[in-house]
Amino acid sequence: MRPRGKKGDAMIQRLKNRMARGAARREGFTLIEVLISVLLVAVAVTGLIQLYMMSALNNVRANQVANAVFLAQQEIDYLRSLTLTELASFPNTVRGEADDESIDLNVDGTLDFRRITVVTNHDPAFDITILVFPPSERAASRDDLVADPDAHRVRARLATMITR
């Protein structure tokens, strides 16, 4: 190694001092950098929250549709169990039947669905249509619901034919 002189040592010392001052200035973030970082994180989190909310709403809607389809299928199964005479006289209040009924699935006192059953006799066959609506449609007239189910947010619509 070559011995350094006073001039070389002084230059090295100045470089070290300059580097130390520059490092001291760069140790933290500026206010603008922090604000931009917070803004980027907020945008990302907002997007994730919206995605979560949409997912939760879709789960609620899927649950409603699944329950509505179950109620419609249940009614079709009941109607298939009837004899020709019983089917021709549907709905019969003596048997506890109704062609327009409000349903409380979980028996909590709050209506969950409105189920409308339309039976059309085309001897020897019967056309059956089951429409299941949300409880918000309980005030609508039966004829309006049957005429335009889509306008009243039908949750399930099942149609079949029963022959005897």
C-alpha positions in Angstrom: 0.0 0.0 0.0 1.0 3.5 -0.7 1.2 5.8 2.2 -1.3 8.6 2.1 -0.3 12.1 2.5 -2.1 14.9 4.3 -3.7 16.0 1.0 -5.1 12.5 0.4 -6.4 12.1 4.0 -8.1 15.4 3.8 -9.9 14.5 0.6 -11.0 11.2 2.0 -12.3 13.0 5.1 -14.3 15.5 3.0 -15.8 12.7 1.0 -16.8 10.9 4.2 -18.3 14.1 5.6 -20.3 14.7 2.4 -21.6 11.1 2.3 -22.6 11.4 6.0 -24.5 14.6 5.4 -26.3 13.1 2.4 -27.2 10.0 4.3 -28.5 12.1 7.1 -30.8 13.9 4.7 -32.1 10.7 3.2 -32.9 8.8 6.4 -36.7 9.4 6.4 -39.6 9.9 3.9 -40.8 13.3 2.9 -44.4 14.3 3.7 -45.3 14.1 0.0 -44.0 10.5 -0.2 -46.0 9.5 2.9 -49.2 11.1 1.5 -48.8 9.4 -1.8 -48.2 6.0 -0.1 -51.3 6.5 2.1 -53.3 7.4 -1.0 -52.2 4.3 -2.9 -53.0 2.1 0.1 -56.4 3.7 0.6 -57.3 3.1 -3.1 -56.3 -0.5 -2.9 -58.2 -1.1 0.4 -61.3 0.7 -1.0 -61.3 -1.7 -4.0 -61.0 -4.7 -1.7 -63.8 -3.5 0.5 -66.1 -3.0 -2.6 -65.2 -6.4 -3.8 -66.1 -7.9 -0.4 -69.4 -6.0 -0.3 -70.3 -7.2 -3.8 -69.5 -10.8 -2.7 -71.6 -10.5 0.4 -74.6 -9.1 -1.6 -74.2 -11.9 -4.2 -74.2 -14.5 -1.4 -77.4 -13.1 0.0 -79.1 -13.1 -3.4 -77.9 -16.6 -4.1 -79.4 -17.7 -0.7 -82.7 -16.1 -1.6 -82.8 -17.8 -5.0 -81.9 -21.2 -3.6 -84.7 -20.9 -1.0 -87.2 -19.7 -3.6 -86.4 -22.6 -5.9 -86.8 -25.0 -3.0 -90.2 -23.5 -2.2 -91.3 -23.7 -5.8 -90.1 -27.3 -6.1 -91.9 -28.2 -2.8 -95.2 -26.9 -4.2 -94.8 -28.9 -7.5 -94.0 -32.0 -5.5 -97.2 -31.5 -3.5 -99.3 -30.9 -6.6 -97.9 -34.1 -8.1 -99.1 -36.1 -5.1 -102.8 -35.0 -5.7 -105.4 -37.1 -7.5 -107.1 -35.9 -10.6 -110.2 -34.7 -8.6 -108.0 -32.9 -6.0 -105.9 -31.3 -8.6 -109.0 -30.1 -10.5 -110.3 -28.5 -7.3 -107.0 -26.8 -6.3 -106.9 -24.6 -4.2 -109.2 -26.3 -1.6 -109.3 -24.4 1.7 -110.6 -27.6 3.5 -107.3 -29.3 2.7 -105.4 -26.1 3.7 -104.3 -25.1 0.2 -103.8 -21.6 -1.1 -102.8 -20.4 -4.5 -101.3 -17.2 -3.0 -99.4 -17.6 0.3 -96.9 -15.6 2.4 -94.2 -17.8 3.8 -92.1 -17.4 6.9 -89.3 -19.9 6.5 -87.6 -19.5 9.8 -90.7 -18.8 11.9 -89.4 -15.5 13.2 -92.5 -13.5 12.5 -91.0 -11.9 9.4 -92.3 -12.9 6.0 -89.6 -14.3 3.7 -91.4 -15.0 0.5 -94.7 -14.9 -1.4 -95.5 -18.0 -3.4 -98.2 -17.9 -6.1 -99.4 -21.1 -7.7 -101.2 -21.0 -11.1 -103.0 -24.2 -12.1 -104.6 -24.3 -15.5 -106.7 -27.4 -16.4 -106.2 -28.7 -20.0 -108.0 -32.0 -19.5 -106.3 -34.5 -19.1 -103.3 -32.4 -18.3 -102.7 -29.5 -15.9 -100.2 -26.6 -16.6 -98.6 -25.6 -13.3 -96.6 -22.4 -12.8 -95.1 -21.5 -9.5 -93.8 -18.0 -8.9 -91.9 -17.0 -5.7 -91.4 -13.4 -4.9 -89.5 -11.5 -2.2 -91.6 -10.1 0.7 -91.4 -6.6 -0.7 -94.0 -7.7 -3.2 -96.7 -8.7 -0.7 -98.7 -5.5 -1.4 -98.8 -6.1 -5.2 -101.9 -7.6 -6.6 -101.8 -11.3 -7.6 -102.8 -10.5 -11.2 -100.0 -8.0 -11.6 -97.5 -10.5 -10.3 -98.7 -13.2 -12.6 -98.9 -10.9 -15.6 -95.3 -9.6 -15.3 -93.2 -11.5 -12.8 -89.9 -10.0 -14.0 -91.0 -6.5 -13.2 -91.7 -7.6 -9.6 -88.3 -9.3 -9.1 -89.4 -12.9 -9.2 -86.9 -15.1 -7.3 -88.0 -18.4 -8.8 -90.3 -19.4 -11.6 -90.9 -23.1 -12.2 -93.4 -24.5 -14.8 -94.4 -28.1 -15.4 -97.2 -30.2 -16.7 -99.0 -32.8 -14.7 -101.1 -35.5 -16.5 -103.5 -38.0 -15.0 
